[in-house]
Amino acid sequence: MKAIRLIESEVIETNRVLHFPDGQVAIHEREVHEVYQPDEPSATRLVISDAIGRTRTFIAKTREEFSELNSIMRELVTR
């Protein structure tokens, strides 16, 4: 589990008074907005470089397999 830390905190307070026939009602509201961020930056670049490396390996293996298949097909055609 990665640790997160508080970056920004904003408190919004509102006070209202509603007038009813029976009397007044005071409303006090308070909202707290907090923004958090992971402590360590994510390793996105490593994930992308791993994906690129795996893709290159896959392409190289596929080319090798097609090359073998082509040589087998050429042998069959000449027979």
Steps between C-alpha positions, in 0.01 A plus 500: 500500500635839406490789743307812408537848639274800527589773251222752535209553736220751455222569749175657380262628765155646445252638751134561421193596692159385379191681619192287562168599656598303812836674531849513356724207414876554480691269264875468532670292228865408472668310214858385490660435159829310515736408217739208549798379294710183516828552686713338230444566132362200315732297278302559181810527285621159616168342414509652151860395441414144611207495257721622216762236581241222506351621172842498332564146628160389369568654158844336479356156586218544251741597221712194578195272488387651167850458362494130592153464351613668177796265465273197552252634242784553245614141549145376441456711187819365339393140558 
